[in-house]
Amino acid sequence: MQNAHTSKMKFDYEIARFIGYLSIRPHLDKAAATKGMHDLIKFQWDKEQPHHTYKPITTDEFKVMREKFKL
């Protein structure tokens, strides 16, 4: 669930980056206009490598989570 939430959040920020890039591009000088949106608008996850490994949960842990969050 955490990975799905993180992926959704990153996707939303990528859309915002794209819109922001399209908004500022006409106002850039020639040197900056040749750069891509990943060069101009950087996010933390663009440069970091995933360092966490998540262990799979057991069936019992999954049942507890389902009851807790009423899924």
PyMOL Python script that loads the backbone (N, CA, C, O; Angstrom):
from pymol import cmd

cmd.read_pdbstr("""\
ATOM      1  N   MET A   1       0.821  -1.186   0.000  1.00  0.00           N
ATOM      2  CA  MET A   1       0.000   0.000   0.000  1.00  0.00           C
ATOM      3  C   MET A   1       0.872   1.259   0.000  1.00  0.00           C
ATOM      4  O   MET A   1       0.550   2.254  -0.649  1.00  0.00           O
ATOM      5  N   GLN A   2       1.963   1.195   0.730  1.00  0.00           N
ATOM      6  CA  GLN A   2       2.850   2.351   0.797  1.00  0.00           C
ATOM      7  C   GLN A   2       3.495   2.613  -0.562  1.00  0.00           C
ATOM      8  O   GLN A   2       3.606   3.764  -0.984  1.00  0.00           O
ATOM      9  N   ASN A   3       3.915   1.567  -1.238  1.00  0.00           N
ATOM     10  CA  ASN A   3       4.534   1.739  -2.561  1.00  0.00           C
ATOM     11  C   ASN A   3       3.536   2.322  -3.557  1.00  0.00           C
ATOM     12  O   ASN A   3       3.900   3.159  -4.384  1.00  0.00           O
ATOM     13  N   ALA A   4       2.277   1.881  -3.481  1.00  0.00           N
ATOM     14  CA  ALA A   4       1.248   2.405  -4.384  1.00  0.00           C
ATOM     15  C   ALA A   4       1.005   3.877  -4.112  1.00  0.00           C
ATOM     16  O   ALA A   4       0.862   4.665  -5.047  1.00  0.00           O
ATOM     17  N   HIS A   5       0.956   4.259  -2.838  1.00  0.00           N
ATOM     18  CA  HIS A   5       0.748   5.669  -2.480  1.00  0.00           C
ATOM     19  C   HIS A   5       1.922   6.522  -2.953  1.00  0.00           C
ATOM     20  O   HIS A   5       1.724   7.615  -3.483  1.00  0.00           O
ATOM     21  N   THR A   6       3.134   6.029  -2.763  1.00  0.00           N
ATOM     22  CA  THR A   6       4.327   6.770  -3.187  1.00  0.00           C
ATOM     23  C   THR A   6       4.352   6.925  -4.708  1.00  0.00           C
ATOM     24  O   THR A   6       4.695   7.992  -5.216  1.00  0.00           O
ATOM     25  N   SER A   7       3.995   5.876  -5.427  1.00  0.00           N
ATOM     26  CA  SER A   7       3.956   5.945  -6.894  1.00  0.00           C
ATOM     27  C   SER A   7       2.921   6.962  -7.365  1.00  0.00           C
ATOM     28  O   SER A   7       3.177   7.716  -8.304  1.00  0.00           O
ATOM     29  N   LYS A   8       1.766   6.988  -6.726  1.00  0.00           N
ATOM     30  CA  LYS A   8       0.713   7.953  -7.081  1.00  0.00           C
ATOM     31  C   LYS A   8       1.186   9.371  -6.808  1.00  0.00           C
ATOM     32  O   LYS A   8       0.960  10.269  -7.619  1.00  0.00           O
ATOM     33  N   MET A   9       1.841   9.579  -5.673  1.00  0.00           N
ATOM     34  CA  MET A   9       2.345  10.900  -5.324  1.00  0.00           C
ATOM     35  C   MET A   9       3.382  11.364  -6.348  1.00  0.00           C
ATOM     36  O   MET A   9       3.339  12.509  -6.799  1.00  0.00           O
ATOM     37  N   LYS A  10       4.307  10.484  -6.715  1.00  0.00           N
ATOM     38  CA  LYS A  10       5.331  10.834  -7.702  1.00  0.00           C
ATOM     39  C   LYS A  10       4.704  11.148  -9.054  1.00  0.00           C
ATOM     40  O   LYS A  10       5.136  12.075  -9.739  1.00  0.00           O
ATOM     41  N   PHE A  11       3.695  10.387  -9.440  1.00  0.00           N
ATOM     42  CA  PHE A  11       3.007  10.629 -10.710  1.00  0.00           C
ATOM     43  C   PHE A  11       2.365  12.013 -10.713  1.00  0.00           C
ATOM     44  O   PHE A  11       2.463  12.741 -11.700  1.00  0.00           O
ATOM     45  N   ASP A  12       1.708  12.379  -9.610  1.00  0.00           N
ATOM     46  CA  ASP A  12       1.092  13.697  -9.501  1.00  0.00           C
ATOM     47  C   ASP A  12       2.138  14.808  -9.584  1.00  0.00           C
ATOM     48  O   ASP A  12       1.905  15.831 -10.227  1.00  0.00           O
ATOM     49  N   TYR A  13       3.285  14.615  -8.939  1.00  0.00           N
ATOM     50  CA  TYR A  13       4.348  15.611  -8.996  1.00  0.00           C
ATOM     51  C   TYR A  13       4.966  15.689 -10.389  1.00  0.00           C
ATOM     52  O   TYR A  13       5.380  16.767 -10.817  1.00  0.00           O
ATOM     53  N   GLU A  14       5.034  14.574 -11.097  1.00  0.00           N
ATOM     54  CA  GLU A  14       5.551  14.600 -12.472  1.00  0.00           C
ATOM     55  C   GLU A  14       4.628  15.416 -13.371  1.00  0.00           C
ATOM     56  O   GLU A  14       5.100  16.137 -14.250  1.00  0.00           O
ATOM     57  N   ILE A  15       3.331  15.311 -13.162  1.00  0.00           N
ATOM     58  CA  ILE A  15       2.380  16.130 -13.928  1.00  0.00           C
ATOM     59  C   ILE A  15       2.598  17.599 -13.607  1.00  0.00           C
ATOM     60  O   ILE A  15       2.610  18.441 -14.505  1.00  0.00           O
ATOM     61  N   ALA A  16       2.771  17.910 -12.317  1.00  0.00           N
ATOM     62  CA  ALA A  16       3.012  19.299 -11.918  1.00  0.00           C
ATOM     63  C   ALA A  16       4.318  19.812 -12.519  1.00  0.00           C
ATOM     64  O   ALA A  16       4.392  20.969 -12.935  1.00  0.00           O
ATOM     65  N   ARG A  17       5.345  18.968 -12.569  1.00  0.00           N
ATOM     66  CA  ARG A  17       6.621  19.374 -13.161  1.00  0.00           C
ATOM     67  C   ARG A  17       6.439  19.697 -14.641  1.00  0.00           C
ATOM     68  O   ARG A  17       6.975  20.687 -15.138  1.00  0.00           O
ATOM     69  N   PHE A  18       5.683  18.860 -15.336  1.00  0.00           N
ATOM     70  CA  PHE A  18       5.454  19.066 -16.762  1.00  0.00           C
ATOM     71  C   PHE A  18       4.715  20.385 -17.004  1.00  0.00           C
ATOM     72  O   PHE A  18       5.089  21.156 -17.887  1.00  0.00           O
ATOM     73  N   ILE A  19       3.674  20.639 -16.225  1.00  0.00           N
ATOM     74  CA  ILE A  19       2.912  21.878 -16.380  1.00  0.00           C
ATOM     75  C   ILE A  19       3.796  23.087 -16.047  1.00  0.00           C
ATOM     76  O   ILE A  19       3.770  24.101 -16.745  1.00  0.00           O
ATOM     77  N   GLY A  20       4.570  22.962 -14.979  1.00  0.00           N
ATOM     78  CA  GLY A  20       5.480  24.049 -14.611  1.00  0.00           C
ATOM     79  C   GLY A  20       6.504  24.320 -15.694  1.00  0.00           C
ATOM     80  O   GLY A  20       6.796  25.474 -16.007  1.00  0.00           O
ATOM     81  N   TYR A  21       7.047  23.262 -16.262  1.00  0.00           N
ATOM     82  CA  TYR A  21       8.040  23.411 -17.331  1.00  0.00           C
ATOM     83  C   TYR A  21       7.434  24.109 -18.544  1.00  0.00           C
ATOM     84  O   TYR A  21       8.049  25.008 -19.118  1.00  0.00           O
ATOM     85  N   LEU A  22       6.232  23.696 -18.934  1.00  0.00           N
ATOM     86  CA  LEU A  22       5.578  24.336 -20.076  1.00  0.00           C
ATOM     87  C   LEU A  22       5.260  25.800 -19.789  1.00  0.00           C
ATOM     88  O   LEU A  22       5.242  26.625 -20.702  1.00  0.00           O
ATOM     89  N   SER A  23       5.010  26.119 -18.526  1.00  0.00           N
ATOM     90  CA  SER A  23       4.698  27.507 -18.156  1.00  0.00           C
ATOM     91  C   SER A  23       5.933  28.410 -18.210  1.00  0.00           C
ATOM     92  O   SER A  23       5.837  29.564 -18.629  1.00  0.00           O
ATOM     93  N   ILE A  24       7.091  27.895 -17.789  1.00  0.00           N
ATOM     94  CA  ILE A  24       8.283  28.748 -17.736  1.00  0.00           C
ATOM     95  C   ILE A  24       9.103  28.715 -19.015  1.00  0.00           C
ATOM     96  O   ILE A  24       9.928  29.603 -19.230  1.00  0.00           O
ATOM     97  N   ARG A  25       8.905  27.734 -19.860  1.00  0.00           N
ATOM     98  CA  ARG A  25       9.750  27.575 -21.046  1.00  0.00           C
ATOM     99  C   ARG A  25       9.770  28.800 -21.962  1.00  0.00           C
ATOM    100  O   ARG A  25      10.847  29.167 -22.432  1.00  0.00           O
ATOM    101  N   PRO A  26       8.642  29.448 -22.240  1.00  0.00           N
ATOM    102  CA  PRO A  26       8.711  30.625 -23.128  1.00  0.00           C
ATOM    103  C   PRO A  26       9.522  31.786 -22.542  1.00  0.00           C
ATOM    104  O   PRO A  26       9.943  32.677 -23.281  1.00  0.00           O
ATOM    105  N   HIS A  27       9.739  31.784 -21.239  1.00  0.00           N
ATOM    106  CA  HIS A  27      10.429  32.897 -20.589  1.00  0.00           C
ATOM    107  C   HIS A  27      11.912  32.618 -20.340  1.00  0.00           C
ATOM    108  O   HIS A  27      12.601  33.449 -19.747  1.00  0.00           O
ATOM    109  N   LEU A  28      12.405  31.481 -20.777  1.00  0.00           N
ATOM    110  CA  LEU A  28      13.798  31.114 -20.541  1.00  0.00           C
ATOM    111  C   LEU A  28      14.707  31.714 -21.604  1.00  0.00           C
ATOM    112  O   LEU A  28      14.282  31.964 -22.732  1.00  0.00           O
ATOM    113  N   ASP A  29      15.960  31.943 -21.232  1.00  0.00           N
ATOM    114  CA  ASP A  29      16.931  32.383 -22.225  1.00  0.00           C
ATOM    115  C   ASP A  29      17.342  31.184 -23.076  1.00  0.00           C
ATOM    116  O   ASP A  29      16.945  30.053 -22.795  1.00  0.00           O
ATOM    117  N   LYS A  30      18.129  31.430 -24.106  1.00  0.00           N
ATOM    118  CA  LYS A  30      18.467  30.355 -25.046  1.00  0.00           C
ATOM    119  C   LYS A  30      19.241  29.218 -24.389  1.00  0.00           C
ATOM    120  O   LYS A  30      19.040  28.054 -24.738  1.00  0.00           O
ATOM    121  N   ALA A  31      20.115  29.534 -23.453  1.00  0.00           N
ATOM    122  CA  ALA A  31      20.910  28.487 -22.795  1.00  0.00           C
ATOM    123  C   ALA A  31      20.025  27.569 -21.962  1.00  0.00           C
ATOM    124  O   ALA A  31      20.204  26.351 -21.981  1.00  0.00           O
ATOM    125  N   ALA A  32      19.081  28.136 -21.240  1.00  0.00           N
ATOM    126  CA  ALA A  32      18.202  27.319 -20.398  1.00  0.00           C
ATOM    127  C   ALA A  32      17.117  26.623 -21.216  1.00  0.00           C
ATOM    128  O   ALA A  32      16.619  25.570 -20.817  1.00  0.00           O
ATOM    129  N   ALA A  33      16.751  27.204 -22.353  1.00  0.00           N
ATOM    130  CA  ALA A  33      15.686  26.625 -23.170  1.00  0.00           C
ATOM    131  C   ALA A  33      16.092  25.292 -23.783  1.00  0.00           C
ATOM    132  O   ALA A  33      15.233  24.490 -24.151  1.00  0.00           O
ATOM    133  N   THR A  34      17.395  25.049 -23.894  1.00  0.00           N
ATOM    134  CA  THR A  34      17.832  23.786 -24.471  1.00  0.00           C
ATOM    135  C   THR A  34      17.832  22.652 -23.453  1.00  0.00           C
ATOM    136  O   THR A  34      17.971  21.485 -23.822  1.00  0.00           O
ATOM    137  N   LYS A  35      17.677  22.987 -22.179  1.00  0.00           N
ATOM    138  CA  LYS A  35      17.658  21.963 -21.132  1.00  0.00           C
ATOM    139  C   LYS A  35      16.271  21.349 -21.030  1.00  0.00           C
ATOM    140  O   LYS A  35      15.268  21.989 -21.345  1.00  0.00           O
ATOM    141  N   GLY A  36      16.231  20.123 -20.594  1.00  0.00           N
ATOM    142  CA  GLY A  36      14.966  19.442 -20.419  1.00  0.00           C
ATOM    143  C   GLY A  36      14.343  19.761 -19.071  1.00  0.00           C
ATOM    144  O   GLY A  36      14.955  20.407 -18.222  1.00  0.00           O
ATOM    145  N   MET A  37      13.112  19.294 -18.892  1.00  0.00           N
ATOM    146  CA  MET A  37      12.418  19.625 -17.656  1.00  0.00           C
ATOM    147  C   MET A  37      13.044  18.940 -16.443  1.00  0.00           C
ATOM    148  O   MET A  37      12.932  19.455 -15.330  1.00  0.00           O
ATOM    149  N   HIS A  38      13.693  17.806 -16.625  1.00  0.00           N
ATOM    150  CA  HIS A  38      14.355  17.130 -15.511  1.00  0.00           C
ATOM    151  C   HIS A  38      15.622  17.865 -15.080  1.00  0.00           C
ATOM    152  O   HIS A  38      16.075  17.715 -13.945  1.00  0.00           O
ATOM    153  N   ASP A  39      16.187  18.652 -15.979  1.00  0.00           N
ATOM    154  CA  ASP A  39      17.365  19.448 -15.636  1.00  0.00           C
ATOM    155  C   ASP A  39      16.982  20.734 -14.907  1.00  0.00           C
ATOM    156  O   ASP A  39      17.710  21.191 -14.027  1.00  0.00           O
ATOM    157  N   LEU A  40      15.843  21.314 -15.271  1.00  0.00           N
ATOM    158  CA  LEU A  40      15.434  22.585 -14.678  1.00  0.00           C
ATOM    159  C   LEU A  40      14.677  22.415 -13.365  1.00  0.00           C
ATOM    160  O   LEU A  40      14.877  23.184 -12.425  1.00  0.00           O
ATOM    161  N   ILE A  41      13.814  21.414 -13.304  1.00  0.00           N
ATOM    162  CA  ILE A  41      12.997  21.188 -12.113  1.00  0.00           C
ATOM    163  C   ILE A  41      13.360  19.819 -11.568  1.00  0.00           C
ATOM    164  O   ILE A  41      12.963  18.793 -12.120  1.00  0.00           O
ATOM    165  N   LYS A  42      14.104  19.811 -10.500  1.00  0.00           N
ATOM    166  CA  LYS A  42      14.602  18.551  -9.943  1.00  0.00           C
ATOM    167  C   LYS A  42      13.810  18.170  -8.696  1.00  0.00           C
ATOM    168  O   LYS A  42      13.417  19.021  -7.898  1.00  0.00           O
ATOM    169  N   PHE A  43      13.592  16.887  -8.557  1.00  0.00           N
ATOM    170  CA  PHE A  43      12.981  16.332  -7.358  1.00  0.00           C
ATOM    171  C   PHE A  43      14.000  15.449  -6.667  1.00  0.00           C
ATOM    172  O   PHE A  43      14.977  15.008  -7.272  1.00  0.00           O
ATOM    173  N   GLN A  44      13.762  15.204  -5.411  1.00  0.00           N
ATOM    174  CA  GLN A  44      14.704  14.417  -4.619  1.00  0.00           C
ATOM    175  C   GLN A  44      14.856  13.001  -5.181  1.00  0.00           C
ATOM    176  O   GLN A  44      15.959  12.454  -5.183  1.00  0.00           O
ATOM    177  N   TRP A  45      13.782  12.416  -5.649  1.00  0.00           N
ATOM    178  CA  TRP A  45      13.860  11.031  -6.123  1.00  0.00           C
ATOM    179  C   TRP A  45      14.542  10.916  -7.486  1.00  0.00           C
ATOM    180  O   TRP A  45      14.825   9.802  -7.925  1.00  0.00           O
ATOM    181  N   ASP A  46      14.811  12.018  -8.160  1.00  0.00           N
ATOM    182  CA  ASP A  46      15.544  11.956  -9.418  1.00  0.00           C
ATOM    183  C   ASP A  46      16.993  11.544  -9.213  1.00  0.00           C
ATOM    184  O   ASP A  46      17.585  10.908 -10.085  1.00  0.00           O
ATOM    185  N   LYS A  47      17.567  11.897  -8.074  1.00  0.00           N
ATOM    186  CA  LYS A  47      18.979  11.607  -7.858  1.00  0.00           C
ATOM    187  C   LYS A  47      19.220  10.500  -6.840  1.00  0.00           C
ATOM    188  O   LYS A  47      20.320   9.949  -6.789  1.00  0.00           O
ATOM    189  N   GLU A  48      18.248  10.170  -6.050  1.00  0.00           N
ATOM    190  CA  GLU A  48      18.489   9.166  -5.013  1.00  0.00           C
ATOM    191  C   GLU A  48      18.127   7.761  -5.496  1.00  0.00           C
ATOM    192  O   GLU A  48      17.201   7.572  -6.285  1.00  0.00           O
ATOM    193  N   GLN A  49      18.849   6.834  -5.024  1.00  0.00           N
ATOM    194  CA  GLN A  49      18.589   5.434  -5.310  1.00  0.00           C
ATOM    195  C   GLN A  49      17.774   4.846  -4.162  1.00  0.00           C
ATOM    196  O   GLN A  49      18.011   5.182  -3.002  1.00  0.00           O
ATOM    197  N   PRO A  50      16.834   3.990  -4.466  1.00  0.00           N
ATOM    198  CA  PRO A  50      16.073   3.396  -3.368  1.00  0.00           C
ATOM    199  C   PRO A  50      16.993   2.602  -2.442  1.00  0.00           C
ATOM    200  O   PRO A  50      17.767   1.760  -2.895  1.00  0.00           O
ATOM    201  N   HIS A  51      16.902   2.873  -1.166  1.00  0.00           N
ATOM    202  CA  HIS A  51      17.775   2.202  -0.216  1.00  0.00           C
ATOM    203  C   HIS A  51      16.996   1.355   0.776  1.00  0.00           C
ATOM    204  O   HIS A  51      17.586   0.682   1.621  1.00  0.00           O
ATOM    205  N   HIS A  52      15.683   1.385   0.676  1.00  0.00           N
ATOM    206  CA  HIS A  52      14.880   0.581   1.582  1.00  0.00           C
ATOM    207  C   HIS A  52      14.398  -0.676   0.863  1.00  0.00           C
ATOM    208  O   HIS A  52      13.955  -0.631  -0.285  1.00  0.00           O
ATOM    209  N   THR A  53      14.493  -1.752   1.544  1.00  0.00           N
ATOM    210  CA  THR A  53      13.888  -2.972   1.039  1.00  0.00           C
ATOM    211  C   THR A  53      12.799  -3.362   2.033  1.00  0.00           C
ATOM    212  O   THR A  53      13.020  -3.374   3.244  1.00  0.00           O
ATOM    213  N   TYR A  54      11.659  -3.669   1.519  1.00  0.00           N
ATOM    214  CA  TYR A  54      10.520  -3.990   2.356  1.00  0.00           C
ATOM    215  C   TYR A  54      10.293  -5.488   2.343  1.00  0.00           C
ATOM    216  O   TYR A  54      10.273  -6.123   1.288  1.00  0.00           O
ATOM    217  N   LYS A  55      10.123  -6.035   3.527  1.00  0.00           N
ATOM    218  CA  LYS A  55       9.866  -7.464   3.600  1.00  0.00           C
ATOM    219  C   LYS A  55       8.368  -7.697   3.404  1.00  0.00           C
ATOM    220  O   LYS A  55       7.549  -6.899   3.861  1.00  0.00           O
ATOM    221  N   PRO A  56       8.021  -8.755   2.746  1.00  0.00           N
ATOM    222  CA  PRO A  56       6.604  -9.055   2.556  1.00  0.00           C
ATOM    223  C   PRO A  56       5.936  -9.321   3.908  1.00  0.00           C
ATOM    224  O   PRO A  56       6.545  -9.886   4.817  1.00  0.00           O
ATOM    225  N   ILE A  57       4.684  -8.906   4.019  1.00  0.00           N
ATOM    226  CA  ILE A  57       3.981  -9.144   5.270  1.00  0.00           C
ATOM    227  C   ILE A  57       3.354 -10.540   5.252  1.00  0.00           C
ATOM    228  O   ILE A  57       3.103 -11.116   4.194  1.00  0.00           O
ATOM    229  N   THR A  58       3.116 -11.053   6.433  1.00  0.00           N
ATOM    230  CA  THR A  58       2.495 -12.372   6.552  1.00  0.00           C
ATOM    231  C   THR A  58       0.992 -12.235   6.378  1.00  0.00           C
ATOM    232  O   THR A  58       0.451 -11.130   6.408  1.00  0.00           O
ATOM    233  N   THR A  59       0.338 -13.343   6.198  1.00  0.00           N
ATOM    234  CA  THR A  59      -1.110 -13.360   6.053  1.00  0.00           C
ATOM    235  C   THR A  59      -1.782 -12.812   7.309  1.00  0.00           C
ATOM    236  O   THR A  59      -2.769 -12.082   7.222  1.00  0.00           O
ATOM    237  N   ASP A  60      -1.247 -13.164   8.469  1.00  0.00           N
ATOM    238  CA  ASP A  60      -1.824 -12.669   9.722  1.00  0.00           C
ATOM    239  C   ASP A  60      -1.694 -11.152   9.823  1.00  0.00           C
ATOM    240  O   ASP A  60      -2.635 -10.478  10.244  1.00  0.00           O
ATOM    241  N   GLU A  61      -0.541 -10.610   9.441  1.00  0.00           N
ATOM    242  CA  GLU A  61      -0.356  -9.164   9.470  1.00  0.00           C
ATOM    243  C   GLU A  61      -1.313  -8.469   8.501  1.00  0.00           C
ATOM    244  O   GLU A  61      -1.825  -7.387   8.787  1.00  0.00           O
ATOM    245  N   PHE A  62      -1.545  -9.102   7.358  1.00  0.00           N
ATOM    246  CA  PHE A  62      -2.465  -8.543   6.371  1.00  0.00           C
ATOM    247  C   PHE A  62      -3.888  -8.506   6.915  1.00  0.00           C
ATOM    248  O   PHE A  62      -4.610  -7.528   6.722  1.00  0.00           O
ATOM    249  N   LYS A  63      -4.284  -9.577   7.596  1.00  0.00           N
ATOM    250  CA  LYS A  63      -5.632  -9.620   8.182  1.00  0.00           C
ATOM    251  C   LYS A  63      -5.804  -8.541   9.237  1.00  0.00           C
ATOM    252  O   LYS A  63      -6.855  -7.906   9.317  1.00  0.00           O
ATOM    253  N   VAL A  64      -4.770  -8.332  10.049  1.00  0.00           N
ATOM    254  CA  VAL A  64      -4.832  -7.288  11.077  1.00  0.00           C
ATOM    255  C   VAL A  64      -4.975  -5.914  10.423  1.00  0.00           C
ATOM    256  O   VAL A  64      -5.746  -5.077  10.892  1.00  0.00           O
ATOM    257  N   MET A  65      -4.235  -5.686   9.348  1.00  0.00           N
ATOM    258  CA  MET A  65      -4.327  -4.412   8.644  1.00  0.00           C
ATOM    259  C   MET A  65      -5.706  -4.211   8.031  1.00  0.00           C
ATOM    260  O   MET A  65      -6.242  -3.104   8.077  1.00  0.00           O
ATOM    261  N   ARG A  66      -6.283  -5.248   7.464  1.00  0.00           N
ATOM    262  CA  ARG A  66      -7.613  -5.154   6.877  1.00  0.00           C
ATOM    263  C   ARG A  66      -8.644  -4.801   7.921  1.00  0.00           C
ATOM    264  O   ARG A  66      -9.529  -3.980   7.676  1.00  0.00           O
ATOM    265  N   GLU A  67      -8.536  -5.421   9.095  1.00  0.00           N
ATOM    266  CA  GLU A  67      -9.480  -5.110  10.166  1.00  0.00           C
ATOM    267  C   GLU A  67      -9.268  -3.690  10.673  1.00  0.00           C
ATOM    268  O   GLU A  67     -10.236  -2.978  10.939  1.00  0.00           O
ATOM    269  N   LYS A  68      -8.032  -3.280  10.807  1.00  0.00           N
ATOM    270  CA  LYS A  68      -7.707  -1.949  11.333  1.00  0.00           C
ATOM    271  C   LYS A  68      -8.220  -0.841  10.419  1.00  0.00           C
ATOM    272  O   LYS A  68      -8.783   0.149  10.886  1.00  0.00           O
ATOM    273  N   PHE A  69      -8.019  -1.014   9.104  1.00  0.00           N
ATOM    274  CA  PHE A  69      -8.404   0.020   8.154  1.00  0.00           C
ATOM    275  C   PHE A  69      -9.756  -0.258   7.505  1.00  0.00           C
ATOM    276  O   PHE A  69     -10.180   0.469   6.606  1.00  0.00           O
ATOM    277  N   LYS A  70     -10.427  -1.304   7.959  1.00  0.00           N
ATOM    278  CA  LYS A  70     -11.783  -1.648   7.479  1.00  0.00           C
ATOM    279  C   LYS A  70     -11.846  -1.781   5.956  1.00  0.00           C
ATOM    280  O   LYS A  70     -12.692  -1.181   5.294  1.00  0.00           O
ATOM    281  N   LEU A  71     -10.926  -2.583   5.425  1.00  0.00           N
ATOM    282  CA  LEU A  71     -10.884  -2.824   3.978  1.00  0.00           C
ATOM    283  C   LEU A  71     -11.635  -4.060   3.610  1.00  0.00           C
ATOM    284  O   LEU A  71     -11.703  -4.414   2.434  1.00  0.00           O
TER     285      LEU A  71
END
""", "prot")
cmd.dss("prot")
cmd.show_as("cartoon", "prot")
cmd.util.cbc("prot")
cmd.orient("prot")
